[in-house]
């Protein structure tokens, strides 16, 4: 890994282009994303995401983990770009102590790319606006062994920096894709999925539903719920009991409860 001259100017074009990736329009125009943090970048690399640039804050001595990350990124073809503390402050989000920010090409997966086992558990998210909520759902999906997450009619792009941070980088390790709701429903039916939809007016408790076999858990936004696409034959609405004044939980909390109920039912001993 060759030594490079650190970037010192806040007006450097590469720095300005990277900063614009924090805006959705900038990501769309450049077809690139920005990744904060060593853990998130390493998970992206391990998942095969193409890291194009690794901006590294200039230090006297780098922690061993950052040295290894630079070597791994360099081995995967990324350009290592040292920057001064001032320039890194413009590039980074908040007070990220690791001192690394990456620019990458966003992964692009479709429903046709999914290679699932005989009894997958899939999450479907419709119209969830806050990227932090999407990221939190991804983190729970990863923990509970969900096989894929499909974002339908999403109000946020899949690789928003807030989504990546909230997911702890599992946005790269989890099969993640976007598709229209009707296309997703057709795909689920063709592949013989049991479809469970989270609705506050449902009559079946989430613990009484069956998650065995191919199962899709469908969640909508807290503000609007699920669209009418998710009604009809072979679709089972389920609810979480609410004993207080509120009629619903945050979508990421609901998702975690449903995913882990699916895991409980699918474990060999049911534990």
Protein Blocks (a to p, Z undefined) as FASTA:
>chain_A
ZZddddfbfkbmklmmmmmmmpmklmmmnopacdehjklmmmmmmnopacfbdcddddfb
dcfklmmmmmmmmmnopacddddfklmmmmpgcjafkopacddddddddfklpccdfbdc
ddddehiablklmmmmmmmmmmnopabdcdehiabdfklfklmmmnnopmmmpccddddf
klmmmmmmmnopacddddfkbcbdfklpcfehjdddddddfklopafklgcehiacdddd
dfblbfbdcfklmmmmmmmmmmmmmpmnlZZ
